[in-house]
């Protein structure tokens, strides 16, 4: 068995990694689409587009994280995806 103190890059557990991936994609979608909605609100002089676009971004981020996790479970490791 390997000593965790000697390993500088321990692999995170799959539950922690998958939860972190969901959070990263959802927050990224919120930020990206929220900024797009904010710009459209300024351009069109409205106040509601930013909320709709943030909801769309969060939903799209959740679906994208789910899609990536589903395809990673089919046998490809995370290091294999990075190398390509």
PyMOL commands that set and color helices and strands:
alter all, ss='L'
color gray80, all
select helices_A, chain A and resi 14-44+49-72+78-83
alter helices_A, ss='H'
color red, helices_A
deselect
rebuild
show_as cartoon
